[in-house]
């Protein structure tokens, strides 16, 4: 009986998460930015191809090296390129877009009294577990869709040439970046892991809002809290980089290419600690706090 209630509650939350207008607004905004980034990249790529054709036609003897690794899917999709305004805007907005998707739901349901009715029917554990997971998945997907759209458009025109370490200045992945060796030896796996990491940052940003709802009552402060926290960490990371160690400790840095020195241990540590804290607080407070 309890398993059935958990299952029904979970699928109800998923339906609400992926069926609400704010989720699709977040997806639309993110997709527009990602496609604009792809369009700028392709515009530059086609211009370069036209110049190469001119070289081949009018000066074939001087055209010795096609420089194929300069333009490849792995260094031109939104998760592998850098030095573009649209890219910076997209990655800066990741927490906001993820939170907009569904993270606000518990705050509104708590305020309206809807959560009381659900808890009476399904139980606290089922409700808060479903709420946390659905918020995470909605935030994860709100970032996944725009990034996949960008990747699909880029890969439709730019070949997936294997990256070459001798062209590292075009790749944005230096020897002190996490996954450096994987990027050159198994670039597709690196792409999948980068995509997963970026979307996980979005999912955890949304999940944190569910946990923070127990402590923050103001809706706008609640939704801006993870974003502001990331900006504070970004500022602290800059101080850390210049005065302590030349390695980034900011999630806003290591989720994109062209970043400062980064460590997989730091990225993994963030994911584990934030998940344990947000999930632990949600379930602990949810089971014990009086929702009535």
C-alpha positions in Angstrom: 0.0 0.0 0.0 2.8 2.4 0.9 4.7 1.5 -2.2 1.6 2.2 -4.3 1.1 5.6 -2.7 4.8 6.5 -3.2 4.5 5.5 -6.8 1.4 7.5 -7.4 2.8 10.6 -5.6 6.0 10.4 -7.6 4.4 10.2 -11.0 1.9 13.0 -10.0 4.9 15.2 -9.1 6.7 14.4 -12.4 3.5 15.2 -14.3 3.3 18.6 -12.6 7.0 19.2 -13.0 7.1 18.6 -16.7 3.7 19.9 -17.5 3.8 23.4 -16.0 4.3 26.6 -18.0 7.4 27.8 -16.1 9.3 24.6 -17.0 8.7 25.2 -20.7 9.5 28.9 -20.3 12.9 27.9 -18.8 13.5 25.4 -21.6 12.5 28.0 -24.2 14.8 30.7 -22.8 17.7 28.3 -22.5 17.2 26.9 -26.0 17.0 30.3 -27.6 20.4 31.3 -26.0 22.0 27.9 -26.9 20.8 28.1 -30.6 22.0 31.7 -30.8 25.4 30.5 -29.7 25.3 27.7 -32.3 24.3 30.2 -35.0 27.3 32.5 -34.1 29.6 29.5 -34.1 28.3 28.2 -37.5 28.5 31.6 -39.0 32.2 31.8 -38.2 32.7 28.2 -39.3 31.2 28.8 -42.8 33.2 32.0 -43.2 36.4 30.0 -42.4 35.4 27.2 -44.9 34.8 29.8 -47.6 38.3 31.2 -47.0 39.8 27.7 -47.2 38.1 27.1 -50.5 39.5 30.3 -51.8 43.0 29.2 -50.7 42.6 25.8 -52.4 41.4 27.4 -55.6 43.8 30.3 -56.0 46.9 29.2 -54.0 46.9 25.4 -53.8 50.7 25.2 -53.4 50.5 27.3 -50.3 47.6 25.3 -48.8 49.5 22.5 -47.1 47.6 21.9 -43.8 43.8 21.8 -43.6 43.9 22.3 -39.8 40.9 20.0 -39.3 41.1 19.8 -35.5 40.5 23.6 -35.2 36.8 23.1 -36.0 35.3 20.0 -34.4 32.1 19.2 -32.6 34.1 18.6 -29.4 35.4 22.2 -29.2 32.5 24.0 -30.8 29.4 22.8 -29.0 28.1 24.8 -26.1 29.9 22.7 -23.5 33.2 22.7 -25.3 33.5 26.3 -26.7 34.5 29.5 -25.0 35.1 33.2 -25.5 31.5 33.9 -26.6 29.0 36.2 -24.9 26.1 33.8 -25.4 28.0 31.0 -23.7 28.8 33.2 -20.7 25.1 34.2 -20.4 23.9 30.6 -20.7 26.2 29.2 -18.0 25.5 32.2 -15.7 21.7 31.5 -16.1 21.9 27.8 -15.4 20.8 27.9 -11.8 18.0 30.4 -12.5 16.6 28.4 -15.4 16.8 25.2 -13.4 15.1 26.8 -10.4 12.4 28.4 -12.6 11.5 24.9 -13.9 9.8 23.5 -10.8 11.9 24.3 -7.6 9.3 26.9 -6.5 6.5 24.4 -6.3 6.8 23.4 -2.6 6.9 27.0 -1.5 3.6 27.7 -3.4 2.0 24.5 -2.2 3.0 25.1 1.4 1.6 28.7 1.2 -1.7 27.6 -0.4 -2.2 24.7 2.0 -2.1 22.1 -0.9 0.8 20.3 0.7 -1.3 19.5 3.8 -3.9 17.7 1.8 -1.3 15.7 -0.1 0.6 14.7 3.1 -2.7 13.5 4.6 -3.2 11.1 1.7 0.3 10.0 0.8 2.4 10.5 3.9 5.3 12.9 4.5 8.1 10.6 3.2 6.4 10.0 -0.1 5.5 13.6 -0.6 8.9 15.1 0.2 10.9 12.4 -1.6 8.8 12.9 -4.7 9.0 16.7 -4.5 12.8 16.6 -4.2 13.4 14.2 -7.0 10.9 15.9 -9.4 12.5 19.3 -8.7 15.9 17.9 -9.4 14.8 16.1 -12.6 13.0 19.2 -13.9 16.1 21.4 -13.3 18.3 18.8 -14.9 16.1 18.5 -17.9 15.7 22.3 -18.3 19.4 22.5 -18.9 19.7 19.2 -20.8 17.3 20.2 -23.6 19.0 23.5 -24.6 22.5 21.9 -24.5 21.4 18.9 -26.6 19.7 21.2 -29.1 22.9 23.2 -29.5 24.9 19.9 -29.8 22.6 18.6 -32.5 22.7 21.8 -34.6 26.5 22.0 -34.3 27.0 18.3 -35.2 24.8 18.7 -38.3 27.4 20.9 -39.9 30.7 20.5 -38.1 32.5 17.1 -38.2 33.4 15.2 -35.1 37.1 15.3 -35.8 39.2 13.9 -32.9 40.8 16.8 -30.9 44.5 17.2 -31.3 46.7 18.2 -28.4 48.8 20.4 -30.7 45.7 22.5 -31.3 45.0 23.0 -27.6 44.6 26.8 -27.9 41.5 26.1 -29.9 40.1 23.6 -27.5 39.8 25.4 -24.2 41.0 22.2 -22.4 44.5 22.7 -21.0 46.7 20.2 -19.1 45.5 21.5 -15.8 41.8 21.1 -16.6 39.9 18.2 -15.2 39.4 15.4 -17.8 42.3 16.7 -20.0 43.5 13.2 -20.9 40.0 11.9 -21.5 39.2 14.8 -23.8 41.9 13.8 -26.2 41.6 10.0 -25.9 37.9 9.6 -25.5 36.3 12.9 -26.5 32.7 11.6 -26.8 32.8 10.2 -23.3 34.2 13.5 -22.1 31.4 15.3 -23.9 28.8 13.1 -22.1 30.4 13.6 -18.7 30.6 17.4 -19.3 26.9 17.4 -20.3 25.9 15.4 -17.2 27.9 17.6 -14.9 26.4 20.8 -16.3 22.8 19.4 -16.0 23.6 18.1 -12.5 24.5 21.6 -11.4 21.1 22.7 -12.6 19.3 19.9 -10.9 21.1 20.4 -7.6 20.3 24.2 -7.8 16.6 23.3 -8.0 16.8 20.7 -5.3 18.5 23.2 -2.9 15.5 25.5 -3.2 13.2 22.7 -1.9 15.4 22.4 1.1 15.7 26.1 1.6 11.9 26.5 1.6 12.0 25.3 5.2 14.0 28.3 6.2 13.2 31.1 3.7 9.7 32.5 3.3 10.2 35.1 0.7 9.7 33.6 -2.7 12.2 35.8 -4.6 14.9 35.5 -2.0 14.3 31.7 -2.1 14.7 31.4 -5.8 17.7 33.8 -6.0 19.6 32.1 -3.0 21.4 29.4 -5.0 22.3 31.9 -7.8 23.7 34.4 -5.3 25.6 31.6 -3.4 27.3 30.6 -6.7 28.3 34.3 -7.3 29.8 34.5 -3.8 31.7 31.3 -4.5 32.8 32.7 -7.8 34.2 35.8 -6.0 35.9 33.6 -3.4 37.3 31.4 -6.1 39.0 34.4 -7.7 40.6 35.3 -4.4 41.6 31.7 -3.8 43.1 31.5 -7.3 45.3 34.5 -6.9 46.4 34.2 -3.2 46.2 30.5 -2.3 46.3 28.1 -5.2 45.9 28.4 -9.0 42.9 26.1 -9.1 39.3 27.1 -9.4 36.8 26.2 -6.7 33.8 27.8 -8.4 31.2 25.6 -10.1 30.5 28.4 -12.6 34.1 27.9 -13.8 34.5 24.2 -14.1 31.1 23.5 -15.8 32.4 25.1 -19.0 35.4 25.1 -21.3 38.1 27.7 -21.2 38.1 27.8 -17.5 40.9 28.1 -15.0 42.6 25.1 -13.5 40.0 22.6 -12.3 39.9 19.4 -10.3 37.5 16.4 -10.7 37.8 15.9 -6.9 36.5 19.4 -6.2 33.6 19.0 -8.7 32.7 15.6 -7.3 32.9 16.9 -3.8 30.5 19.7 -4.6 28.0 17.2 -6.1 28.2 14.8 -3.1 28.1 17.5 -0.4 25.3 19.5 -1.9 23.2 16.4 -2.6 23.6 15.1 0.9 22.8 18.4 2.5 19.8 19.3 0.3 18.3 15.8 0.3 19.0 15.3 4.0 17.4 18.6 5.0 14.4 18.0 2.8 13.7 14.5 4.2 14.6 15.3 7.8 12.7 18.6 8.1 9.9 17.2 5.9 9.2 14.3 8.2 9.5 16.3 11.4 8.2 19.8 10.7 4.5 20.6 11.2 3.0 21.2 7.8 -0.4 21.9 9.4 
